[in-house]
Amino acid sequence: MKKILFRILAQVFSIAIFVGVFLFSLFITYGYRYDFEENQVVQTSVIDVCMAPKQADLYLDDEFYSSKACDKIFGLNLGTHSLEVKKDGYFSWNKNIYLDNEKVSLYSQILLIPKPEYYMTTVLEEGVEQVWVSPNQSRYAAYDKAFDVIKIFSASGSATIFLETPAEIMDVVWVDNNNLVTDTTDGRYEVNVNKGDWQLADEVSYHPRTIESDLIIKGNELWVMDGDEEIFITRYSGVIESAQYFYNESNLLITTENDVRICDFEGENCHVITNKDEGTPVAYPARSKKIIFVKNGTLKQLTLNGPSGNYLEMNL
């Protein structure tokens, strides 16, 4: 009889422990903990962080937290906290975050920008006054007036294409990634980049296709379209010439009259990575490390490497 009673009590005790652990897990999972100083149950929040490059150091409220590429920070009191990510050879990233009763705050694509001494620059062409960028930014056209040649450069690094022009070029428009419309001193021509066949087309009407974007430039302000609502992102001292998403939608490549900078999506953590000639476009092939721009009349390709060689490797 005692053995049976002992077994029953043991089973009840085991079930009680199981239920207790289960309830405690739910308690933690839903973001609650007991604050012994306040002597009450308080709600907490979670920050989900992923960083690039690898082995960057994450600091929470000025205290070292982790060097993992991705991590979750549990049990944080609601309110303001500071995050900072550091790595030798890179600009640091920092942000003050206000945690409310949302379960998780996502910062899953924190991108550190390498310092200038780790940039690699290739000269594609000298004596360039203007460069025209294809709609998908995979090709760049530059006109060599001395030889009446349009040179087509590829972001992938493949061979340069030389197109001998029928007359002096006044302007170029990319209709799509393979076809150009050019205004020349002898009229308007169409040309297929791959075939190199020029056709006089004085009456042609063209509607150049551009990269679709929800980013809106208003003078020195940058906004984003969210559904039917315009949301303010950031403001600069100078006029913004262009803005596009950089590598992922958590970062922006922004050009002003004379410089190129990379910022996080909120317009914070901005770093000027190079200067450029006023009024010239800047191209960034999607999900690459390369930025094409004109500086001092030279068409340059800048690659963001980073000292460890693993820049832009996202481990998500």
C-alpha positions, 0 to 999 in steps of 0.5 A: 500500500505504501509503495502504491501511495509513494508511486502516486505521490511521485507521479503527482510530483513529476506532473507538478514539476512538468506543469511548473516548468511548462508554465514558467517557459510560457511565462518567459516566452511571452516576455515576462519576468519577476523583478525582485527589486520592484517585487512585481512581474514585468514585461520584457522584450527581445532584440534579434540581431544579425551583423556583417561582416562576421566576428564583429562585436556587439555591445548592449548598453555599453557592455560587450554582449556577443561576437556571433554573426546572429544573436537574440537578446532576451529579457530586456526591460522596456524602454531605451537601450543602446546597440553598438557594433564594432570591428577593426577596419570598419566604421562602427554602427550604433543606435538608440532603440526604444523597446515597447511591448512588441515581442521582437525588435529586428535589426537583422541586417546590420552592415558595417562599412569598411574604412577608406583605406580598405576600398579598392578603386579601379580606373575604367576610363580617363577623360570622361565628362559624362557616363550613362547607366543602363536601367538595371545598372549592369552596364555603363556607357561613356563617350570618347569624343576624340575617337567618336567611340562609345565605350560600354563597360560591364559591372561584371568585369567582362570585356569592354565593348567599343561602338564607333559612332556615325557622328558626334554624340550629344546625348545618350539614353538607355532604352533597355539594357541592350539598346541605346538611343543617341542624339548626334550632330546628324540626327537621332540613332538607335543602336543595339549594344551587342550587334553594333548596328546603328539605324537613323531614326529621327522620328523615334519616340522612346520611353526609357525604363528606370529602376522602380523605387519607393524612395522619394527625393524632395530637395535635401530630404529623403522619403519612402512610400509605404502604401499610400503614405509618404514617410520621412527618412532623413534630411541633409545639408545639401541637395540629394541627387539620387538614392537607391537601396544598397545591398539590402533594404536596410541600407541606402546609397545616397549621392549629393552634388559632390559625394557618395555616402552609405546610410542605414535605412533610418538615415543614420550611421552615414559614411561618405565613401568617396567624392564625385564630379558634380552632376554625374550619376552613380551606379550600384549593380544590385547585391554587389560590392561595386560602385561606379562614379566619375571623379576628376573626369575619370570613370572609377569602380570602387569596391568595398572590401574590408580588411577581413575579406568577408565584407557583405557576407550575410549569415542569415 
